């Protein structure tokens, strides 16, 4: 392209972009021609996958894609003046956020760029080349081939701007074609808009490139600082995950220390070893598929991570695929010519489905991977069960607060001192504050734990300290709140484990007496089998089922064998009855901890029968609390299991896995419904708002046909555990974990949400993880403060652990049910079990 160019602005040239000259005027001053503007005014960085392929972006579809990607969904009612609670003791905190300062007003403008010419080719890259010629007279910008984004106005309000220039369409003939470039203002973009956040994250990613780190997924890792464990065939890449968006008052960048565990063995290595695994049996291919499907792998040749969704054993690396130009090439030849890699031609192929964010970006094709070029990520089950390995790597993967803060400060120093990073930010008049953001939090008071209603019990209630939310000693040494007798149980065990089983059961009977649980087990209730084959267990299960027990205990070697799934299926489908699986590896072999473990097993068993170990005071009547979570089904690619449990009584201690059971217990409908929705992935908030709330309201309307006066209040809360936010207690001391009950509802929360963070659990290792709560609907009269306190109370009600847990108990129960179905059952359990916590 070449030739002279001239510019004019309709409506006058007196416009200013902040430097006293309008775009057209500055172009005239430069004497712009086809060779005069080769510098980057900011860049033509793509605004998302597929965003530059024809057609104007910022369409409704594209806006929704970006909106979903950032989960920028307004859930805060306009009438809500303050979402901050008041209960608790104030505490000064630091968060893993850095403030991004903008010199001048943080305003962003979008322009639609139109090219008018007789050029035959007007593809996106050609448009970018033409606009790039104007770079020296444009403010810093991002251009996706159709839309341009700047932090300055190009011309005064009420005007538009056209730039006329000529370009060389045909280099052979050197023919010039006139081109008219029009910049039309489409609007100002505000900090809470999805496009503003998207542009900021592109700028952030451009700046991150200056750190010379390797991007994997959404994290940036330093291969030069790899920590190697050759004896375990793993290595750890230290790094960071970053994101940037508008928070309550400022634009903040969240930075979290991330450790990527990579295995030095490839997927092909794993396949070869599995072929010789005795557990594979005759169905080797099925065994390999079961072990590998769902695993996340890292492809070193393109530095990307993928999820294995299927394995194609009918094809191998000599199979061909079609390239973009329409020609075919084998995987062997492709990797040889493109990457210089020689691969095994006989290996099968891995299939990875596009992720949600890929689909939102317009990429729907399956990705075919070669096992030899993919490294396993994470740890295998055997590695996780290796005590020495886990102890060695925990030094790096479970950072204590002091070490984590030190790493964040090192990142800050590196980020603010690297010239390439500084230059990128300065182009946009941005600068990162090197200090961690200060946050005010509140510590909710510890709850009173009611242990026993028995008048003979020495201890009726207990509590805990905020720095250690655990009441194990009190819970295992006193009569339970509502113990249910275990007087009609059967015990299936292999003869080889008899001595261990007998010793452990004797311990169970001893602790059961102190817990107020009547545990009766005559000799006729024992069912011995001769070996540990699954078939032998199933045969014994059929015999036991004929005895009509109300509970069955099964001793198995470990919970990873097929026997576990087979027993659960039999007693959840064929002969529905609660079961307790006791493993040799985790329970029976730990004789030094028999008393502690036996107490927890007895509590778990009586809970499955409908008992209540403890409760907390929740001053609310005629309310129902629902928990919902999902889990990926291990046998069905792309399918997930959704599980829902709901409280049945006024103590919020009895549950049903079917919401319709509520009227059978109290013969009335609840006045309030609290719905805690866990398992919401990236970009799914809008779907929950649009569809799931509507489904709940439709269910209420269906009931109103028979009970027209029933109109319950609804509080619908999205629960998010997979977040990168961390908090640290500040105040001159070394950084420490915040106490259980710490609430944060300002500064780092989001202005478009009615949200808060809660740290409910205490941790003994590493840095505590808060949980995010987004109240997307609230038709009740409850304040933010009351909802925060209710949420914390519910974190005390998970009966598998005498302490607080990370999410409200209904969510944790829903997760246990979804996990059981997704891992072992793969179908809905029998209706007879729905009113018990059989899935604990």
C-alpha positions, 0 to 999 in steps of 0.5 A: 500500500502507498500513496498520499492521504488527506484527512477532514472532519465533518463539522470542523477541525477544531476538535481536541483529544486532550492535546489541543488538536482534533484527529483530522487537524493532527493528520494535516499537520503531519502530512500523513501518507501511506508510509507515515504511520507505522508505529503502534498506537496501542495495537490491533489485539483481538477482542476475543476468539472469532471477533475479527471474522467479518461483521460488526462486533458488539452485536447483542450476541457478542455482548452476551458472550463477553458479559458471560465471560466476565460474569458481569450480571447485575444482581444488586437491586436499585433499591439496595442502598447498602449491602454491608452488615453490622454484626461482629467485631471489626478487623483490619485485613489485607486482600490479594488485590492491587489498585490500578490508578488511572491518570485523569478521568477513567473514561473509555470510548468505542468507535465503529470504523468504516472503510469505504473503497473499491478494494476487492479485499477488505478482510480484517487484517487489511482493515487493521493495516489501514488503520495502523497507518493512522497510529501516530495521530490516534491516541492509544487504541485497541482495534478488533477489525471493526470496533476501536476502543480508546481512552480519549475522544477523537473529536468533539461531541456532535461531530464525526470524523472521516479520514481520506487516504489512498492505498496500493491495492495491487503491488504489481501495478502499483495502482492506488485506490482511494480509501475513506476511513470513518470513525463513528462514536458508538458511545462511552463505555463505563467501568462496570460495562463488560466491554470496559472490563474486557479491554482492561484484561487485554491490556493486563495480558499485554502487560503480563507478556512483559514478565516473560512467563508461560501462560497455561490456562488463565495462569502465568508460570515461570519454567525457569523456576521449576521445582523438580521431584525426579523420584516422583516424576513430577515438577512444580511450576510457580506462577500467578493468576491475574484478573482485573475489573471494577470493584466497589470504588476502584479498578483492582487487579487480583493476583493469586500465587498459583502452583502448577503440578506437572507430571514428567510422564506423558499420557502415552506413558500412562497408557502403556503402564495401564496395559500391564496393570492387573486391575485392568482385567480383560477390558484394557481399553475400558480401564484406560478410558476410565482412568484418563477421561476427565484428566487435564493434560498439558500440550508442551508444543503449544503451551495449552491445557486440555481436558480429555473427554474421550479416547479414539482407539479406532484411529491413530497418529497415521490418521489424517485431518483436514487443514484450513486450506482443505488439504489432508495431512496425517498427525505424524507428518503434521507434527514433523513438518510443523514442530519438528517432532517425531511421534509414535504412529501407532498411538490412539488419539485423545478428544477434547471438547470445546469449553464453554468459553471456547463456544462463547468465542465461536469455537465449536470444533473438537480438538484432537490430541496426541498422547505422546505430546501431552503431559499429565497434570495434577496428581494421580490417586497413587501419588495423593496416597503417598504420604512422603510425596504429599508432605514434600510438595505441601511446602510449595502448594500449601503456602502459609499466609506469610509466604504467600504475602511475600510472593505477592510482594515479589510479584508487585516489585517485578510488575512495577519495575519491568520496563516492558510492563511499565511501558504497556500500562503507561501507554494507557495512563495506567499505573499499579499501586504496589501495596496490597489493598486494605480491607475492613472486615468483621468477625461474627461471634462463635456459635453456641453448639447444642449437644444434648437434650438428655437430662443425664448429660453432663454437657448440654452445649459447647462453643469454640474460639474463632481461631479454631472452629472445632468442637470434636472433643465435646461432640465425641464425648457426650450424648448426641442431640437426637441419637437414633438406635442402631439395633437392626444392622447387618455386617458384611466382611471378608474372613481375612479381615475378621480380627481387624473388624472385630476389634474396631466394632468393639471400639464402636460399641464402647463409644456408642454408649457414651454417645447415647446410641444403642448399638446392638449386633448379635452373632447372627447379624454377621455375614462373612465371605471367603474372599474380596471378590466383588461377586462374593460381596454381591452374593452376601448382599442378596442374603443380607437383604432378605433379612430386612435390615435397616442398616448395613455395614460393609468392610472392604479393602479400599474405596477405589475398588469396584466393590464399593460401587457395586455395594452402593448400587445394590443398597441404593437401587435393589434393596434400598437401605443406608450403608456404611463402608469401612475400608481397611486402608483408611480405617481398620489399619489405623488401630492407634486412632480407633477411638477417634475414628469409631466415634465419627463412624457411629455419629455418621451411622446414626445421622444416616438413620435420621439422628441429629448429632448437634444443632445451633440456634436459628431464630426462624420458623416456617422456613426451608433451606435448600442446597444444590450442587453438581458433579460431573458423571465419570461415565458420561462425557459432558454430562453432570449430576445435579443434586438438591437437598432441603431441610424438613424440620424447624431445627434445619437438621433433617433433610430430604433430597426431594423438595416435594417432601416438605408438606409431609413433615410439618403439613404446611408450606414454608413462608421463606425459601432459602436457596443456596446454589453451588456449582455455578461455573464461569459465565453461568450466572446469567443462566441461573438468573434467567432460568433457575429462578424462573423454574423455582417461581413456576414450581411455586405457581404450580402449588398456588393452584391448590393453595392460592394464599401461599406466597413464600419469600425467596432468597436465592444465593449463588455460592462460589468456592473456586475463587482467587480472593485471599485475605490476611490479618494485618496490623503490624504482625506477620500476616496470618489467616483471618478467623472463622466467621470473618465477613468482607462486604465492601472494597473488593466486592462488586458494585453490580452485585449484592455479594459478600465473602465469608471465611467460615472454616479454620485451617491448620495448613496453608492459607484459608480460602474464603467463599463468595456469596452472590444474592441474586434474588431477595424478596424477603425483609431480611437485611444483608447482615441477617443473611450473612449470619444465617449463612455462617450458622449453616456452616456449623451443621455438616454432621460429617465434621464437628466443626465449621465447613467452607459452605452451608451444610445443605450445599455440602450435603448436595455435593456428597449426593451428587458425588455419590451418583456421579462417581458410583451410582450413575442413576437416581437412587431409590425414593425410599432413601430420599428422607435420610442422609444416606450419602454421607 
